[in-house]
Amino acid sequence: MEPQPLVAILKKYSLDENAVYYGSDDFLWRLTSVFQGAKLLPALKNKSDIMTKFNKLKPYAFDASWLSLTKEMVDEIHRLGVKVFTDLLGPLDTEINYIKAREMGVDLIQTDRMLIAQITLSMH
């Protein structure tokens, strides 16, 4: 998939500036040639990939794998001025993981249980 049609549609509806773009590193790299101001969200599975992806893509945020995420990793990403998003879906979508994510400093949790996450985090 080429990024140009996506950017064109989002620009048509004035959504391009607020959108966060997720995709493969290759797609995100190509996207920057079409829209330099794009807020990129590359996947991050390993701490060892942070600097390589940061230097190449200058991301707005990382979609960090919950299974490899640690407080130290979140802190390292934040020192770069980058946000940390993570998915808590399926069996990972639990109240204890919402609390752990907040304790680590995760900026955004993707969940299918938004109200439960909201209630849990407001109580703890």
C-alpha positions in Angstrom: 0.0 0.0 0.0 1.2 3.5 -0.9 0.8 6.3 1.7 -0.4 9.0 -0.8 -4.0 7.9 -1.0 -4.3 7.7 2.8 -2.9 11.1 3.3 -5.1 12.6 0.5 -8.2 11.2 2.1 -7.3 12.4 5.6 -6.3 15.9 4.3 -9.6 16.1 2.4 -11.4 15.9 5.8 -8.8 17.9 7.7 -7.8 14.8 9.7 -4.2 14.5 8.6 -2.6 16.7 11.3 -4.3 14.9 14.2 -4.0 11.3 12.9 -1.4 8.9 14.3 -0.1 6.7 11.5 0.6 3.0 12.3 2.2 0.5 9.9 5.4 -1.2 8.9 8.6 0.7 9.3 8.9 0.7 5.5 5.4 2.2 5.1 6.0 4.8 7.7 9.3 5.8 6.1 7.6 6.2 2.7 4.8 8.2 4.5 7.4 10.8 5.6 8.2 11.6 2.0 4.5 12.4 1.4 3.8 14.1 4.7 6.7 15.2 6.8 4.6 16.2 9.7 3.0 12.8 10.2 2.8 11.5 13.7 4.4 8.0 13.3 3.6 5.0 15.5 6.0 2.2 14.7 5.8 -1.2 16.4 8.5 -1.9 19.0 9.1 -5.4 20.1 12.6 -5.2 21.6 14.3 -2.5 23.7 17.4 -3.0 21.5 15.4 -1.5 18.5 14.6 1.8 20.2 17.5 3.9 18.9 17.5 2.5 15.4 13.7 3.2 14.9 14.0 6.5 16.6 16.9 7.7 14.4 15.2 6.5 11.2 11.6 7.5 11.9 11.5 10.1 14.6 8.3 8.7 15.9 5.5 10.5 17.8 5.0 7.3 19.8 6.0 3.6 19.9 3.5 0.8 19.9 5.4 -1.2 22.4 4.8 -4.9 22.9 3.3 -5.5 26.3 5.3 -8.7 26.7 8.6 -6.9 26.5 7.6 -3.6 28.1 9.4 -2.5 31.3 9.5 0.7 33.4 13.1 1.2 32.2 12.1 0.9 28.6 9.2 3.4 29.1 11.6 5.8 30.8 14.2 5.4 28.0 11.5 6.2 25.3 10.2 9.1 27.3 13.8 10.6 27.6 13.7 10.8 23.8 10.5 12.8 23.9 8.4 9.9 22.5 5.2 8.5 23.9 4.5 4.9 24.7 1.4 3.1 23.5 0.7 -0.6 24.2 -2.1 -3.1 23.4 -3.8 -4.9 26.2 -6.2 -7.0 24.1 -7.5 -10.6 24.6 -6.0 -12.3 27.6 -3.8 -9.3 28.4 -6.9 -7.1 28.9 -7.0 -7.2 32.7 -7.4 -4.8 35.5 -4.0 -5.7 36.9 -2.3 -4.9 33.6 -4.1 -1.5 33.5 -2.5 -0.7 36.8 0.9 -2.0 35.8 0.8 0.1 32.6 0.0 3.2 34.6 2.8 2.5 37.1 5.3 2.1 34.2 4.2 5.4 32.8 2.5 4.1 29.6 0.8 7.0 27.8 -2.0 5.1 26.0 -3.5 1.6 26.5 -5.5 0.0 23.6 -8.3 -2.0 25.2 -11.6 -3.4 24.3 -12.8 -2.8 27.9 -12.6 1.0 28.1 -15.1 1.5 30.9 -13.5 -1.2 33.0 -10.1 0.3 32.5 -11.4 3.8 33.3 -13.1 2.6 36.5 -10.1 0.5 37.6 -7.6 3.3 37.1 -9.9 5.9 38.8 -10.0 3.6 41.9 -6.2 2.9 42.2 
